[in-house]
Structure formats: structure tokens, C-alpha cells
Amino acid sequence: MKPVERKIYLASKSPRRRELLRQIGVDFELLLRSDGPRGADVTEEVNADEQAYDYVTRVANEKAGFAFDLVRRRHLKPRPILSADTTVAIDGVILGKPAGKEEAEAMLNRLSGRTHQVLTSVAVRTYDFEGSVTQVSDVRFAKLSPAAIQAYCATTEPYDKAGGYGIQGLASIFIEHIEGSHSGIMGLPLFETADLLRQAGLKLP
């Protein structure tokens, strides 16, 4: 039987995804292990010749599958499980989270003055529903000066975000134009997410 309440399990550490779910009135319970939401079978490593769309879709679905197994093992109340993954790509190259200042600066130099893609995949699982959707947005950066890049990378903002920047933070002043989903660029495309949750049985407007 499909759940009919407005509460889900969220298999994500991202504070931005929590804020976005609250924005659309979705209550959630975090579903994380003490060592994080991923198991040994879920890796953010890119497979050989894997394209960004395939990569982000795979990772989001693997996160949802792992979280679903947690619910079953813990005998938790059946609710929709939501997971998501976001990546940035330019010239067919996937840009993950920078490991340090040098890598963050290199990423921003690559994005400077150009258009790149932000891909967010959302996966929802229940006992009788399994669905996912991947949303792609185009983002154009202004030409960034070396001083602007260095100043931004001196903050804490670039280091937990794919591509080394966050549209909802200081980097918003770098962005000339977007085509797609603003919330998707933040990490959770709300239109697509709401549609998946309705399909899984959640009551939403």
C-alpha cells in the first residue's frame, strides 16, 4: 500500500536540499548512517567513458537503493525515500567537489566566461514505486578576474559543491544567465521532485 502522509525519508546530508523540501512543505526525516548515507556499493567515482547524465542518474539511484535497504533492515515505517546527486560538466568533463584551493581555482578558471551544465538527478523509492528524473540546466559565468577567483576560493563555500561554487551563495554574482531550473542548480529541482513524490503516493498540492 502506498504511503499517504506528507513525510519522507531524506537520504542526503545537503542542507540546501533540506531547505528546498521545506519550501514546498515536505516534512522529512534524515536517513543517514553514522558514517554517511552511502554504503560500499555506492561510489561517486566516475566509471570509464561514463557521461555526466548517466553518471549522476546512476549515483542518485544507487543512493536510493542503499537507503531503501536501510529502511528494510531497520524495519522502519514505510515512507517514500528521496535521494539526489548533482554534478557539473563542461566540454564533456565532470567537475566534482574540489579537494583543495588549487583545484577549486582551476575549476573556476575553466568555468570563467563560459556556459556549463549542472545536472541533478532525483530518485524516489517505496515498496511499490521506483522512479527517477534527471534535470539539466545551462549556466553561463561572467569572465572572472584572477583576484575574484582567489577571493572566492579563500572562503569555505567552494569545497562541498560540485564545480566548486554555489549559486545560492557568493558565487551568485558570477552568473550572467541560467536556462533551466534554479532549484535544480541548487541541488533539487522542485517541479520534478514534487511530481516524483506525488507518483510515490505523497499528498502534495
C-alpha positions, 0 to 999 in steps of 0.5 A: 500500500502506498504511503499517504502522509506528507513525510519522507525519508531524506537520504542526503546530508545537503542542507540546501536540499533540506531547505528546498523540501521545506519550501514546498512543505515536505516534512522529512526525516534524515536517513543517514548512517553514522558514517554517511548515507552511502554504503560500499556499493555506492561510489561517486567515482566516475566509471570509464567513458561514463557521461555526466547524465548517466553518471549522476542518474546512476549515483542518485539511484544507487543512493536510493537503493542503499537507503531503501535497504536501510529502511528494510533492515531497520524495519522502519515505517514505510515512507517514500525515500528521496535521494539526489546527486548533482554534478557539473560538466563542461566540454564533456568533463565532470567537475566534482567537489574540489579537494583543495584551493588549487583545484577549486581555482582551476575549476573556476578558471575553466568555468570563467566566461563560459556556459556549463551544465549542472545536472541533478538527478532525483530518485524516489523509492517505496515498496511499490514505486521506483522512479527517477528524473534527471534535470539539466540546466545551462549556466553561463559565468561572467569572465572572472578576474584572477583576484575574484577567483582567489577571493572566492576560493579563500572562503569555505563555500567552494569545497562541498559543491560540485564545480566548486561554487554555489549559486545560492551563495557568493558565487551568485554574482558570477552568473550572467544567465541560467536556462533551466531550473534554479532549484535544480542548480541548487541541488533539487529541482522542485517541479520534478521532485514534487511530481516524483513524490506525488507518483510515490503516493505523497499528498502534495498540492 
